[in-house]
Amino acid sequence: MLMACGTDGFMARAEGACVKYPTPDARAECEQRQRQALSDFKKQQEQDHKAQRALEKDAPSPRSLCFKRQPSGELVCPN
């Protein structure tokens, strides 16, 4: 998680990657590829977050696994 906060992270290096191209056209093409890759990455992250939330929503709550013992009326739940 600390890598995401660093100044020399993936995103910082990606922004400077297109500077090495000598012509403006090559730089523009590189920047377009970088923007597309970042856009695809963000879309994938959103899909992953949605899938994770759906899994968490579908998971049974610990209270739903509890049951009541008939003879004593005691409520028993898993740890």
C-alpha positions in Angstrom: 0.0 0.0 0.0 2.9 2.3 0.6 4.1 1.8 -2.9 0.9 3.6 -4.2 1.8 6.6 -2.1 5.4 6.9 -3.2 6.6 9.5 -5.6 8.4 7.0 -7.8 5.5 4.7 -8.3 4.1 3.1 -11.4 2.0 6.0 -12.4 4.8 8.5 -12.0 7.1 6.4 -14.2 4.3 5.9 -16.8 3.8 9.7 -17.1 7.5 10.2 -17.9 7.8 7.2 -20.3 6.8 9.2 -23.4 9.4 11.9 -23.0 12.1 9.7 -24.5 10.4 9.7 -28.0 12.1 12.2 -30.3 9.2 13.3 -32.5 6.0 15.0 -31.3 3.9 12.4 -33.2 5.6 9.5 -31.5 5.1 11.2 -28.1 1.5 11.8 -28.8 1.0 8.2 -29.8 2.7 7.0 -26.6 0.6 9.3 -24.5 -2.5 8.0 -26.2 -1.5 4.4 -25.4 -0.8 5.4 -21.8 -4.2 7.1 -21.4 -5.9 4.0 -22.9 -4.0 1.6 -20.6 -4.9 3.8 -17.6 -8.5 3.9 -18.6 -8.6 0.1 -19.1 -6.9 -0.3 -15.7 -9.5 1.9 -13.9 -12.4 0.0 -15.6 -10.9 -3.3 -14.5 -10.5 -2.0 -10.9 -14.1 -0.8 -10.9 -15.3 -4.3 -12.1 -13.2 -6.0 -9.5 -14.6 -3.7 -6.7 -18.2 -4.4 -7.9 -17.5 -8.1 -7.9 -16.0 -8.0 -4.4 -19.0 -6.0 -3.1 -21.4 -8.5 -4.6 -19.5 -11.4 -3.0 -19.6 -9.6 0.4 -23.3 -8.9 0.0 -24.1 -12.5 -0.8 -22.1 -13.9 2.1 -24.2 -15.1 4.9 -24.0 -13.0 8.1 -22.8 -14.7 11.2 -26.2 -14.1 12.9 -27.9 -16.1 10.1 -25.8 -19.2 11.1 -27.1 -19.1 14.6 -29.7 -21.6 15.9 -31.8 -22.1 19.0 -31.5 -25.3 21.0 -35.0 -26.7 21.5 -34.7 -28.1 25.1 -33.0 -25.1 26.7 -33.9 -22.2 24.3 -30.2 -21.3 24.2 -29.0 -19.3 21.1 -25.9 -20.9 19.6 -23.7 -19.2 17.1 -20.4 -20.2 15.4 -17.2 -18.5 16.5 
